[in-house]
């Protein structure tokens, strides 16, 4: 599982939702392709999407009227700030 979000933290929360048998089959087959459990695959996929959306939102919040920031880490720093 990618280390984009700290995996050494204890799991204290749970998410549950219902899906169809066909949806589960697709997810299970994709997880098997990369050698992961369904839980690891779903968690990784959701975290990847959440991080991307947070990054894009942080980047969009930068004022467009300001001159371009020569430091490309600006949106990344904003993302880290949003996660803390």
LOBA-230338 format. One record per residue (C-alpha): residue number from 1; residue in one letter; x negated, y negated, z. Coordinates in Angstrom, 1 decimal. Layout:
% LOBA-230338
+-----+---+--------+--------+--------+
:   k : r :      x :      y :      z :
+-----+---+--------+--------+--------+
: NUM : A :      X :      Y :      Z :
...
+-----+---+--------+--------+--------+
% end
This chain:
% LOBA-230338
+-----+---+--------+--------+--------+
:   k : r :      x :      y :      z :
+-----+---+--------+--------+--------+
:   1 : X :    0.0 :    0.0 :    0.0 :
:   2 : X :   -1.4 :   -3.4 :   -0.9 :
:   3 : X :   -2.8 :   -5.5 :    2.0 :
:   4 : X :   -1.0 :   -8.7 :    1.0 :
:   5 : X :    0.8 :   -8.8 :    4.3 :
:   6 : X :   -0.9 :   -7.5 :    7.4 :
:   7 : X :    0.0 :   -3.8 :    7.7 :
:   8 : X :   -1.6 :   -3.4 :   11.1 :
:   9 : X :    1.3 :   -5.2 :   12.8 :
:  10 : X :    3.8 :   -2.9 :   14.5 :
:  11 : X :    7.1 :   -2.5 :   12.8 :
:  12 : X :    9.8 :   -4.0 :   15.0 :
:  13 : X :   12.6 :   -4.8 :   12.6 :
:  14 : X :   14.7 :   -2.6 :   10.3 :
:  15 : X :   16.6 :   -3.2 :    7.1 :
:  16 : X :   19.3 :   -0.9 :    5.9 :
:  17 : X :   21.3 :   -1.0 :    2.8 :
:  18 : X :   23.3 :    1.4 :    0.6 :
:  19 : X :   22.3 :    2.3 :   -2.9 :
:  20 : X :   23.7 :    4.7 :   -5.5 :
:  21 : X :   22.2 :    8.1 :   -6.2 :
:  22 : X :   21.0 :    6.8 :   -9.6 :
:  23 : X :   19.3 :    3.8 :   -8.0 :
:  24 : X :   17.6 :    6.0 :   -5.4 :
:  25 : X :   16.4 :    8.4 :   -8.1 :
:  26 : X :   14.7 :    5.5 :  -10.0 :
:  27 : X :   13.1 :    4.2 :   -6.9 :
:  28 : X :   11.9 :    7.6 :   -5.8 :
:  29 : X :   10.4 :    8.4 :   -9.3 :
:  30 : X :    8.6 :    5.1 :   -9.3 :
:  31 : X :    7.2 :    5.7 :   -5.8 :
:  32 : X :    6.0 :    9.1 :   -6.8 :
:  33 : X :    4.2 :    7.7 :   -9.8 :
:  34 : X :    2.0 :    5.6 :   -7.6 :
:  35 : X :    1.8 :    8.2 :   -4.8 :
:  36 : X :    3.7 :    6.3 :   -2.2 :
:  37 : X :    6.7 :    7.2 :    0.0 :
:  38 : X :   10.0 :    5.5 :   -0.9 :
:  39 : X :    9.7 :    3.4 :    2.2 :
:  40 : X :    6.2 :    2.2 :    1.3 :
:  41 : X :    7.2 :    1.5 :   -2.3 :
:  42 : X :   10.3 :   -0.5 :   -1.3 :
:  43 : X :    8.5 :   -2.5 :    1.4 :
:  44 : X :    5.6 :   -3.3 :   -1.0 :
:  45 : X :    7.9 :   -4.3 :   -3.8 :
:  46 : X :   10.1 :   -6.5 :   -1.6 :
:  47 : X :    7.0 :   -8.2 :    0.0 :
:  48 : X :    5.4 :   -8.8 :   -3.4 :
:  49 : X :    8.6 :  -10.5 :   -4.6 :
:  50 : X :    9.0 :  -12.5 :   -1.4 :
:  51 : X :    5.5 :  -13.7 :   -1.5 :
:  52 : X :    5.8 :  -14.7 :   -5.2 :
:  53 : X :    9.1 :  -16.6 :   -4.5 :
:  54 : X :    7.6 :  -18.4 :   -1.5 :
:  55 : X :    4.5 :  -19.3 :   -3.6 :
:  56 : X :    6.6 :  -20.6 :   -6.4 :
:  57 : X :    8.8 :  -22.6 :   -4.0 :
:  58 : X :    5.8 :  -24.1 :   -2.3 :
:  59 : X :    4.3 :  -25.0 :   -5.7 :
:  60 : X :    7.5 :  -26.6 :   -6.8 :
:  61 : X :    7.6 :  -28.7 :   -3.6 :
:  62 : X :    4.5 :  -30.6 :   -4.6 :
:  63 : X :    5.4 :  -34.0 :   -5.8 :
:  64 : X :    5.2 :  -34.2 :   -9.6 :
:  65 : X :    4.5 :  -37.9 :   -9.5 :
:  66 : X :    1.2 :  -37.4 :   -7.7 :
:  67 : X :   -1.9 :  -36.9 :   -9.7 :
:  68 : X :   -2.8 :  -33.3 :  -10.3 :
:  69 : X :   -4.6 :  -31.7 :   -7.4 :
:  70 : X :   -8.1 :  -30.6 :   -8.5 :
:  71 : X :   -8.0 :  -28.0 :   -5.8 :
:  72 : X :   -5.9 :  -25.0 :   -7.1 :
:  73 : X :   -5.5 :  -23.6 :   -3.6 :
:  74 : X :   -2.8 :  -26.2 :   -2.7 :
:  75 : X :    0.2 :  -23.9 :   -3.4 :
:  76 : X :   -1.6 :  -21.0 :   -1.7 :
:  77 : X :   -2.2 :  -23.1 :    1.5 :
:  78 : X :    1.4 :  -24.1 :    1.4 :
:  79 : X :    2.5 :  -20.5 :    1.2 :
:  80 : X :    0.3 :  -19.5 :    4.2 :
:  81 : X :    1.7 :  -22.4 :    6.1 :
:  82 : X :    5.2 :  -21.3 :    5.3 :
:  83 : X :    4.4 :  -17.8 :    6.5 :
:  84 : X :    3.1 :  -18.9 :    9.9 :
+-----+---+--------+--------+--------+
% end
